[in-house]
Amino acid sequence: MNNNGSDLVSVIIPTKNPKKEMLMKCLNSIFSQTYSNFEIIIVDGSIKKPEIFNDNKKIIYVKQKRRHVSGARQDGLDTAKGKYVVGLDSDCIAEPDWIEKIINAFDEKNKELFIIGRSLSMTESLVETNLQKEYDNWINHVTCRLDQKRYSLTIDSKNYGFITEYGRKIGFDESLISGEDFDFATRARRKGYKIIYNQDAIVHHFHRPRLKELIHQKIWHGKGYGQNMVKNNIDFEHHFQMLNITLLISLILLFPLFPLMVPLMFYALLKMKIKIKTRFIFSMIFYWSFIYGTIKGMYSKGGIKFLLLKIRSDLLNNISYNPQIFYI
């Protein structure tokens, strides 16, 4: 498709108590797009309307009505007037040709109606470098190349696009705490729609600077993922939370001397090179935070019965896992 700006594009940005400086960078990146025919829809979950929106006539301001960020995305979708919808988060900065790259990738004839773009870290700090590696690993697991195109199992809510008509047939589920993008994509694929991974449609993502905030984010992501597992009866190959927890608890109960191995593990950790050590620590902290959140999410949707069935299924299938991969 070659579209030079004739069709209206709706840019949806959910936000809640935004930091003015970061939000202005996000908005300025949209105002600077090579594609000129767009509307910006801000869906705000703040208790009090931020002053930044009072005098800006270029922005369509929507007070969030539905629950969670998933509800905010649906509020934005209901408001959109464009033929296309593209979305990013308020802590992201889009490349100047971001909109253009997304809408030029659609192919309605082949049902390639949904796009996931590429997300890069804002800086090259130690934390963001490690998070970027994890994200790239995740992308490699959820995408595959076919007929010179790269298809995806999911979309990413901080960089996505779809043709509005078809996106409205799917919609975002406001009952999900997070992971609404995964659920959205799952239901889209079940309808036969295809998701294209377009690595040329780039946004830069600002990660939370504090470890405590990052851990809370991973737990939040895990909750949404666990809810998705119950709702859609689906799980990526590298997520086997109940198996990991069960095996760890069994190991401690069956082998009382296991805790004595902890000092040896710390000693081995100290001997690692700083980059390897840092990556290992980050991976373990975030991975187990994600597992904790996933278990809470599964319990909130499916109760103890679902948890027990999940344990039984994972153990019977004797599934292996990769602790370096987790959902971002």
ROTORBA-177169 format. One record per residue: residue in one letter; chain; x, y, z of N, C-alpha, C in turn. Coordinates in steps of 0.001 Angstrom, whole numbers. Each point is the difference from the previous one (the first is absolute). Layout:
# residues N
R:resn:chain:n_px:n_py:n_pz:ca_px:ca_py:ca_pz:c_px:c_py:c_pz
R:A:A:X:Y:Z:X:Y:Z:X:Y:Z
...
This chain:
# residues 328
R:resn:chain:n_px:n_py:n_pz:ca_px:ca_py:ca_pz:c_px:c_py:c_pz
R:M:A:843:-1187:0:-843:1187:0:880:1239:0
R:N:A:-384:1000:-768:749:1254:-47:-973:1131:286
R:N:A:39:531:1204:-957:1010:431:754:1272:347
R:N:A:-314:1097:-668:737:1243:183:-725:1011:884
R:G:A:-867:-468:859:-650:905:929:-1446:289:-312
R:S:A:-608:-740:-905:-1385:264:-381:-987:-524:1036
R:D:A:359:-1050:734:-899:-602:991:343:476:1409
R:L:A:-1047:276:779:202:448:1378:500:-1151:871
R:V:A:978:290:844:558:-962:950:-281:490:1413
R:S:A:-548:-860:841:-266:338:1399:1136:-538:873
R:V:A:685:895:692:1097:-372:895:-543:-27:1423
R:I:A:-28:-1178:616:-566:-151:1344:1127:-108:1022
R:I:A:-61:868:1017:1020:10:1059:-712:-23:1357
R:P:A:11:-1127:706:-567:-19:1352:1004:586:992
R:T:A:-490:664:1021:898:578:992:-706:123:1342
R:K:A:801:93:1041:-536:195:1352:1063:705:837
R:N:A:-355:1164:528:946:818:765:1342:119:-724
R:P:A:-12:479:-1236:1236:8:-789:1010:1029:495
R:K:A:1281:-309:-239:1050:979:233:42:920:-1214
R:K:A:-133:1290:240:-171:975:-1076:1132:-72:-1023
R:E:A:1237:-53:461:1140:15:-919:-16:-1209:-926
R:M:A:-263:-1194:556:-8:-1212:-805:-1171:14:-980
R:L:A:-1157:431:467:-1178:30:-864:196:983:-1158
R:M:A:619:1148:268:237:979:-1064:942:-564:-1060
R:K:A:1000:-773:431:901:-632:-956:-768:-982:-876
R:C:A:-907:-752:616:-829:-951:-742:-869:732:-1023
R:L:A:-692:1048:441:-895:739:-886:760:698:-1125
R:N:A:1146:587:332:796:683:-1031:483:-973:-1072
R:S:A:262:-1244:408:421:-995:-991:-1137:-337:-965
R:I:A:-1249:133:462:-1150:-223:-886:-217:1216:-896
R:F:A:112:1190:576:-174:1217:-795:1058:121:-1096
R:S:A:1120:-696:156:1105:83:-966:-23:-1120:-1032
R:Q:A:-1104:-717:-116:-67:-1143:-910:19:419:-1469
R:T:A:568:-858:-820:0:242:-1452:-1397:-165:-577
R:Y:A:-833:-779:685:-1395:-184:-407:-816:1071:713
R:S:A:-721:812:-747:-592:1207:581:-1470:-115:386
R:N:A:-724:-949:-558:-1447:-62:224:-324:-935:1171
R:F:A:49:550:1194:-263:-819:1187:-711:818:1065
R:E:A:-624:-712:925:-574:596:1203:642:-682:1203
R:I:A:217:748:1071:574:-564:1222:-1097:-104:1045
R:I:A:-208:-1210:505:-1020:-237:1024:703:-380:1299
R:I:A:-84:865:988:544:-283:1324:-1128:-538:875
R:V:A:170:-1186:541:-974:-565:938:630:57:1381
R:D:A:-561:822:847:637:338:1275:-723:-628:1184
R:G:A:763:-753:798:-559:-627:1189:310:750:1272
R:S:A:538:1211:-107:335:812:1179:-1272:446:717
R:I:A:88:169:1316:-1147:489:767:-323:1438:-412
R:K:A:1047:799:-151:-156:1392:-413:652:194:-1362
R:K:A:-675:664:-893:523:230:-1344:1292:802:64
R:P:A:1114:-549:-533:1270:728:-3:-104:1299:-799
R:E:A:668:1036:478:-77:1314:-637:500:-18:-1440
R:I:A:884:-920:-298:591:-70:-1334:-1054:-154:-1085
R:F:A:-1178:-535:349:-1039:-249:-995:-1023:1133:-108
R:N:A:83:987:864:-1025:1042:51:-41:875:-1247
R:D:A:1165:367:-533:48:969:-1092:485:-589:-1324
R:N:A:120:-1296:-79:524:-606:-1219:-1160:-483:-869
R:K:A:-322:797:-1017:-1141:-311:-866:314:-1092:-1024
R:K:A:1263:-368:-118:381:-1020:-967:-255:-1411:537
R:I:A:-349:-67:1280:-177:-1300:653:-1464:-226:343
R:I:A:-491:-1199:-307:-1344:-405:426:137:-636:1382
R:Y:A:-529:665:995:140:-472:1381:-1213:-843:384
R:V:A:255:-1208:485:-1067:-906:417:250:-409:1455
R:K:A:-944:244:848:88:-457:1384:-312:-1493:36
R:Q:A:909:-783:557:-169:-1450:-17:-1265:-423:740
R:K:A:-775:-868:-645:-1252:-488:580:132:-1441:490
R:R:A:714:-817:-773:119:-1414:338:1172:-246:945
R:R:A:78:-1238:519:1053:-342:951:1310:-341:-705
R:H:A:1088:164:730:1329:-451:-409:455:672:-1307
R:V:A:1241:-268:-354:535:574:-1241:-690:-612:-1219
R:S:A:-472:-1243:149:-742:-634:-1096:-1276:782:-298
R:G:A:-673:470:1058:-1199:810:-181:313:1336:-641
R:A:A:1168:559:343:411:1271:-603:192:-162:-1506
R:R:A:601:-1111:-405:209:-235:-1438:-1344:-167:-715
R:Q:A:-961:-635:671:-1325:-156:-616:-722:1339:-75
R:D:A:153:841:1026:-586:1344:-45:557:776:-1185
R:G:A:1307:-136:-230:620:667:-1137:-494:-539:-1320
R:L:A:-158:-1321:-68:-486:-640:-1226:-1427:445:-321
R:D:A:-833:159:1020:-1368:465:-202:-31:1424:-552
R:T:A:1004:795:369:52:1411:-401:593:184:-1391
R:A:A:831:-938:-426:763:153:-1241:-891:185:-1222
R:K:A:402:939:-855:-714:263:-1250:818:-402:-1226
R:G:A:1240:-387:219:886:-312:-1110:-252:-1365:-614
R:K:A:462:-176:-1221:-53:-1314:-648:961:-954:700
R:Y:A:1081:563:548:1013:-796:690:121:469:1445
R:V:A:326:-926:866:351:309:1382:1439:-410:229
R:V:A:784:890:606:1338:-354:456:84:388:1467
R:G:A:804:-718:752:65:275:1428:1401:-107:552
R:L:A:251:788:1017:1242:-81:762:-301:477:1406
R:D:A:942:-200:911:-169:447:1371:580:1400:168
R:S:A:-399:656:1075:416:1385:213:1462:132:401
R:D:A:663:-1115:293:1431:40:313:834:-482:-1191
R:C:A:-545:165:-1201:692:-393:-1231:175:1203:-921
R:I:A:1049:-28:-789:256:1011:-1019:75:-706:-1342
R:A:A:-829:460:-954:-72:-647:-1307:1017:590:-964
R:E:A:559:-858:-853:844:477:-1095:-855:837:-960
R:P:A:586:963:-725:-780:902:-867:-863:-709:-1045
R:D:A:419:-1164:-463:-770:-710:-1036:-795:-1167:572
R:W:A:-251:26:1317:-661:-1119:672:-1383:-284:-586
R:I:A:-862:1012:-86:-1354:-208:-530:68:-490:-1445
R:E:A:830:642:-786:129:-365:-1413:423:-1456:-167
R:K:A:963:-443:804:491:-1383:-92:-1091:-995:380
R:I:A:-813:346:983:-1051:-922:428:-1078:-150:-1071
R:I:A:-545:1104:-473:-1152:-128:-908:406:-524:-1372
R:N:A:1252:169:-381:445:-532:-1288:230:-1510:32
R:A:A:-99:-601:1183:239:-1441:129:-1275:-827:-88
R:F:A:-1171:645:26:-1255:-743:-27:-264:-613:-1378
R:D:A:-623:-1159:19:-421:-657:-1238:-1362:-638:268
R:E:A:-1062:702:-374:-1350:-479:302:-343:-1287:-749
R:K:A:521:-172:-1200:-314:-1189:-793:465:-1278:687
R:N:A:1148:68:666:541:-1187:670:-308:-31:1492
R:K:A:-946:870:428:-404:82:1407:1149:389:925
R:E:A:986:713:-554:1099:532:821:-456:1359:503
R:L:A:-810:-44:1052:-744:1174:430:503:589:1304
R:F:A:988:-635:614:499:438:1296:1523:56:-46
R:I:A:559:996:682:1444:226:-48:561:89:1413
R:I:A:1142:-620:220:799:243:1200:1306:627:-472
R:G:A:359:1136:580:1232:674:-364:1143:-388:920
R:R:A:1136:619:-233:1199:-297:779:183:1033:1112
R:S:A:328:-463:1190:234:894:1135:1451:-76:430
R:L:A:594:1167:179:1390:100:449:52:795:1299
R:S:A:969:-307:834:179:748:1239:433:1431:-302
R:M:A:-392:906:881:305:1410:-203:1492:281:130
R:T:A:651:-687:935:1423:222:235:736:-1340:-18
R:E:A:1307:65:152:821:-1212:46:575:-222:1403
R:S:A:-775:352:1008:417:-250:1374:53:-1506:257
R:L:A:619:-376:1097:161:-1423:315:-1360:-688:126
R:V:A:-934:663:689:-1329:-581:192:-729:-134:-1331
R:E:A:-13:1080:-783:-756:-20:-1254:632:-921:-1033
R:T:A:1314:-152:40:658:-934:-912:-450:-1427:271
R:N:A:-78:-357:1279:-451:-1345:361:-1472:-211:-350
R:L:A:-819:1024:237:-1420:-114:-342:-195:-113:-1512
R:Q:A:834:698:-763:-96:-80:-1456:347:-1394:-491
R:K:A:1011:-625:603:372:-1364:-391:-1141:-970:275
R:E:A:-653:180:1149:-1127:-865:330:-1147:201:-988
R:Y:A:-241:1257:-343:-1083:302:-942:305:-594:-1380
R:D:A:1228:134:-459:382:-557:-1299:-142:-1521:-13
R:N:A:339:-634:1123:-174:-1453:107:-1481:-369:-106
R:W:A:-827:804:655:-1441:-247:-48:-528:136:-1424
R:I:A:432:1046:-710:-421:204:-1393:384:-1203:-858
R:N:A:1196:-516:211:445:-1167:-778:-869:-1227:266
R:H:A:-567:-99:1200:-838:-1147:340:-1425:122:-534
R:V:A:-476:1233:-188:-1404:162:-401:-154:346:-1481
R:T:A:1119:27:-734:-81:315:-1432:676:-1094:-818
R:C:A:-402:-87:-1259:642:-929:-927:-56:590:-1406
R:R:A:937:-409:-839:63:513:-1367:-666:-994:-954
R:L:A:-852:539:-875:-703:-832:-970:-227:822:-1264
R:D:A:404:-551:-1136:-184:691:-1285:558:1418:32
R:Q:A:1202:128:534:735:1263:59:-672:1047:897
R:K:A:-953:-426:819:-611:890:979:149:-616:1386
R:R:A:-55:853:1009:140:-482:1365:-1342:159:709
R:Y:A:-556:-1125:441:-1304:3:653:165:-170:1510
R:S:A:-999:475:745:75:-29:1456:-1221:-691:596
R:L:A:189:-579:1190:-1111:-590:741:-795:1055:747
R:T:A:602:1173:210:-634:989:853:298:1403:-495
R:I:A:-639:971:628:373:1392:-201:615:516:1295
R:D:A:575:1173:-59:605:622:1171:-673:1355:182
R:S:A:-640:217:1143:-840:1186:181:773:1309:-8
R:K:A:1317:-55:84:747:1252:-86:464:307:-1420
R:N:A:-401:-845:-965:338:268:-1397:-813:-942:-894
R:Y:A:-1180:443:-412:-869:-866:-786:-835:830:-966
R:G:A:-645:-681:-915:-920:652:-916:-971:-1016:-564
R:F:A:-1181:455:-388:-943:-873:-689:-993:845:-796
R:I:A:-674:-655:-939:-1069:654:-746:-1208:66:924
R:T:A:-512:1202:209:-1006:240:1038:-1198:-942:-109
R:E:A:-479:-201:-1197:-1179:-853:-223:186:-1385:613
R:Y:A:1187:-564:-174:254:-1357:494:374:0:1484
R:G:A:677:1051:430:330:95:1417:-1238:93:867
R:R:A:-1034:658:-504:-1240:130:765:-736:-1336:110
R:K:A:247:-896:-930:-607:-1331:80:626:-832:1112
R:I:A:1186:380:405:703:-721:1066:-224:701:1337
R:G:A:468:1236:112:-179:788:1220:934:-433:1122
R:F:A:183:899:964:851:-271:1163:-865:-370:1199
R:D:A:425:-997:746:-752:-528:1139:392:756:1271
R:E:A:-910:811:517:313:828:1164:116:-805:1294
R:S:A:-386:-1264:0:106:-805:1219:1435:-434:281
R:L:A:871:136:-1013:1389:-416:164:825:1124:629
R:I:A:773:-334:1029:846:993:671:1066:508:-953
R:S:A:593:-903:-739:970:324:-1042:-47:-1130:-1024
R:G:A:881:26:-986:0:-1059:-995:-1165:84:-965
R:E:A:-636:1182:-71:-1132:167:-916:437:-120:-1458
R:D:A:1270:317:-260:515:-124:-1366:129:-1462:-413
R:F:A:465:-844:925:118:-1434:-248:-1368:-623:-249
R:D:A:-972:377:843:-1366:-503:-155:-603:473:-1315
R:F:A:174:1264:-327:-493:587:-1247:547:-779:-1192
R:A:A:1318:-246:6:634:-703:-1120:-461:-1447:-92
R:T:A:-186:-652:1143:-456:-1391:4:-1354:-127:-679
R:R:A:-913:898:343:-1336:-58:-587:12:408:-1477
R:A:A:911:914:-359:128:394:-1411:485:-1172:-845
R:R:A:996:-717:491:540:-1138:-759:-1025:-1116:-119
R:R:A:-830:-174:1006:-1040:-1026:-69:-1059:329:-1047
R:K:A:-87:1264:-366:-900:399:-1075:670:-89:-1366
R:G:A:1252:-424:-22:707:-157:-1257:806:1209:-425
R:Y:A:39:1052:844:763:1187:-336:1484:-239:262
R:K:A:842:707:-740:1447:-168:120:635:1234:615
R:I:A:1050:-225:765:728:1087:666:1404:67:-584
R:I:A:351:1144:-548:1311:204:-607:932:665:1008
R:Y:A:1210:-518:123:1026:684:789:786:898:-932
R:N:A:-81:1305:233:682:985:-831:1108:658:821
R:Q:A:1223:-469:-184:1107:505:799:432:1415:-394
R:D:A:-579:527:-1079:328:1363:-428:-902:1045:656
R:A:A:-1089:-450:615:-893:920:717:461:46:1455
R:I:A:760:1029:357:761:-3:1250:-500:1059:982
R:V:A:-133:-415:1257:-157:945:1109:1093:-284:1019
R:H:A:378:1034:743:995:-130:1066:-728:72:1339
R:H:A:233:-1011:822:-752:-152:1248:858:393:1198
R:F:A:-588:807:871:687:402:1234:-379:-965:1111
R:H:A:959:-788:451:-262:-966:1071:22:687:1360
R:R:A:-683:-569:939:-20:543:1365:1407:-39:594
R:P:A:425:1088:638:1402:95:434:328:-754:1275
R:R:A:-995:-326:811:259:-624:1294:-350:-1484:-25
R:L:A:824:-779:701:-200:-1453:30:-1374:-349:560
R:K:A:-434:703:1050:-1303:-276:606:-1119:185:-1009
R:E:A:77:1057:-816:-1022:259:-1008:14:-1068:-1084
R:L:A:1200:-448:-381:113:-1041:-1015:-595:-1318:489
R:I:A:251:-322:1274:-555:-1230:571:-1529:64:21
R:H:A:-537:1141:416:-1454:171:4:-562:-145:-1409
R:Q:A:742:512:-991:-450:-111:-1390:-28:-1455:-445
R:K:A:1036:-766:374:44:-1408:-396:-1132:-791:655
R:I:A:-284:305:1263:-1109:-663:680:-1318:338:-692
R:W:A:-152:1261:-363:-1203:468:-711:-146:-712:-1344
R:H:A:1098:-115:-754:-30:-727:-1263:-368:-1467:230
R:G:A:580:-572:1053:-279:-1400:309:-1470:-243:304
R:K:A:-623:925:725:-1428:-143:320:-833:-62:-1279
R:G:A:288:905:-913:-740:5:-1258:245:-1257:-802
R:Y:A:1250:-479:22:327:-1215:-737:-731:-1201:586
R:G:A:-32:-82:1338:-715:-1096:651:-1477:16:-317
R:Q:A:-599:1186:-24:-1414:111:-369:-229:-462:-1437
R:N:A:942:335:-881:-92:-431:-1393:61:-1511:-120
R:M:A:839:-645:801:122:-1453:-50:-1336:-662:322
R:V:A:-698:550:997:-1298:-565:377:-1041:295:-1069
R:K:A:-51:1248:-445:-1030:414:-955:152:-693:-1343
R:N:A:1226:-52:-529:218:-475:-1370:540:-1414:-86
R:N:A:271:-629:1153:537:-1364:15:1228:-110:-890
R:I:A:934:926:184:1177:57:-862:1201:417:836
R:D:A:1181:-457:-405:1224:335:722:1172:-69:-967
R:F:A:883:1007:31:1214:-76:-799:905:-1095:554
R:E:A:825:-593:-863:824:-1129:409:958:323:1135
R:H:A:454:1242:83:1008:312:1006:-598:487:1315
R:H:A:-1315:-165:182:-627:371:1263:-597:-1243:660
R:F:A:648:-489:1039:-526:-1149:721:133:277:1498
R:Q:A:-796:988:441:144:516:1352:-278:-1035:1078
R:M:A:-1086:-720:-158:-371:-952:1043:1015:-1129:109
R:L:A:553:-412:-1120:1029:-1037:26:1214:476:791
R:N:A:438:1206:-260:1181:529:681:-209:89:1506
R:I:A:-1139:557:403:-298:144:1428:-91:-1362:669
R:T:A:-701:-935:-650:-184:-1333:570:1329:-726:177
R:L:A:840:60:-1013:1288:-683:87:895:613:1073
R:L:A:-38:1323:143:825:653:1002:-451:-382:1409
R:I:A:-1305:42:245:-526:-382:1315:295:-1466:294
R:S:A:-167:-860:-1011:284:-1432:182:1458:-232:340
R:L:A:877:754:-666:1431:-142:248:344:347:1446
R:I:A:-595:1078:505:278:421:1378:-545:-1015:999
R:L:A:-1213:-541:-263:-615:-946:926:691:-1359:-5
R:L:A:424:-443:-1177:595:-1335:-119:1464:-34:402
R:F:A:654:1138:-110:1429:41:301:277:1088:1035
R:P:A:-33:-347:1274:199:984:1072:1337:734:-99
R:L:A:980:-604:-654:1311:644:-100:40:1037:-1126
R:F:A:-1067:99:-748:-20:944:-1120:340:1435:430
R:P:A:-542:504:1144:338:1373:405:1493:221:209
R:L:A:750:-1092:319:1435:153:194:723:327:-1301
R:M:A:-679:-250:-1114:606:294:-1295:-57:1485:-339
R:V:A:-843:738:727:-170:1427:-298:1314:769:101
R:P:A:807:-189:1103:1288:716:43:907:-338:-1180
R:L:A:-25:-1245:-446:818:-383:-1149:-465:706:-1263
R:M:A:-1330:164:-127:-540:705:-1152:428:1464:2
R:F:A:-5:621:1190:436:1388:99:1489:131:-315
R:Y:A:775:-970:436:1438:25:-286:246:-90:-1512
R:A:A:-739:-896:-652:145:-128:-1451:-426:1287:-700
R:L:A:-1022:659:561:-480:1249:-577:1057:1091:95
R:L:A:687:45:1123:1039:1013:196:1157:-178:-972
R:K:A:238:-1227:-431:1114:-292:-895:-332:330:-1465
R:M:A:-1273:271:-294:-386:300:-1375:521:1375:-412
R:K:A:163:179:-1308:345:1314:-519:-1181:939:232
R:I:A:289:1298:123:-1020:966:406:-1197:17:-943
R:K:A:211:-67:-1328:-1112:42:-953:-867:-1247:118
R:I:A:653:-1163:120:-742:-1258:134:-754:-15:1321
R:K:A:677:459:1056:-618:41:1326:-1237:898:0
R:T:A:148:1186:-582:-1111:955:-29:-1183:-563:-767
R:R:A:274:-582:-1163:-1076:-560:-814:-689:-1153:726
R:F:A:789:-828:679:-565:-1129:742:-919:492:1113
R:I:A:471:994:753:-789:527:1106:-1304:615:-496
R:F:A:101:842:-1050:-1200:609:-561:-984:-1066:-484
R:S:A:512:-997:-696:-863:-1040:-545:-742:-738:1099
R:M:A:734:-363:1067:-623:-740:1082:-1035:832:743
R:I:A:332:1255:301:-941:860:718:-1268:202:-816
R:F:A:156:334:-1276:-1167:285:-826:-772:-1260:-336
R:Y:A:718:-1103:-204:-668:-1245:-348:-891:-472:1144
R:W:A:521:9:1221:-791:-465:1132:-1084:999:370
R:S:A:230:1281:-257:-1068:994:197:-1147:-290:-964
R:F:A:355:-327:-1246:-996:-318:-1008:-763:-1263:392
R:I:A:709:-1015:487:-646:-1249:420:-994:268:1131
R:Y:A:437:797:980:-882:342:1126:-1272:668:-504
R:G:A:166:974:-900:-1160:682:-564:-882:-938:-804
R:T:A:612:-910:-759:-761:-941:-821:-871:-908:858
R:I:A:555:-493:1082:-765:-864:898:-1187:760:595
R:K:A:226:1266:394:-1101:813:516:-1066:220:-1072
R:G:A:456:232:-1244:-941:206:-1089:-819:-1240:-295
R:M:A:656:-1158:-15:-716:-1254:-243:-1013:-261:1109
R:Y:A:401:278:1234:-899:-230:1129:-1208:924:-68
R:S:A:217:1284:-391:-1098:963:-37:-1043:-373:-1047
R:K:A:407:-665:-1068:-923:-368:-1083:-523:-1427:124
R:G:A:893:-918:421:-382:-1405:-24:-83:-683:1348
R:G:A:464:671:1055:-66:-576:1330:999:-1130:208
R:I:A:-97:-642:1160:944:-1046:382:-111:-1218:-918
R:K:A:-1182:-261:-524:-185:-1152:-887:860:136:-1252
R:F:A:16:1191:-584:813:202:-1199:1485:-163:322
R:L:A:434:511:1158:1409:-121:382:412:-1466:120
R:L:A:-850:-791:646:319:-1420:177:35:-728:-1341
R:L:A:-932:312:-879:-11:-622:-1331:1235:408:-799
R:K:A:444:1254:167:1192:478:-700:1237:-738:494
R:I:A:120:-183:1308:1127:-750:565:19:-1412:-564
R:R:A:-1154:-635:41:-99:-1387:-474:392:-95:-1475
R:S:A:-503:920:-813:289:-14:-1433:1486:188:-271
R:D:A:611:979:672:1416:288:-233:897:-1151:444
R:L:A:-316:-580:1155:831:-1090:509:-124:-1253:-872
R:L:A:-1222:-289:-444:-197:-1179:-839:692:146:-1349
R:N:A:31:1217:-501:644:235:-1291:1516:133:109
R:N:A:492:82:1248:1449:65:243:655:1079:-866
R:I:A:-534:1222:102:417:1096:-867:1272:653:518
R:S:A:904:296:-932:1197:759:354:-297:1481:-177
R:Y:A:869:856:536:-235:1427:-106:1306:737:-163
R:N:A:-124:1242:-425:1160:880:-171:-150:1190:934
R:P:A:744:69:1114:-183:1072:984:451:1362:-482
R:Q:A:585:75:-1196:460:1293:-500:-1078:752:-764
R:I:A:-1148:-668:-249:-1037:617:-811:-1224:280:841
R:F:A:-527:1195:-86:-1255:282:658:-706:1109:-742
R:Y:A:-1274:136:294:-836:936:-746:259:1419:471
R:I:A:195:893:-967:250:1409:339:-1327:755:-65
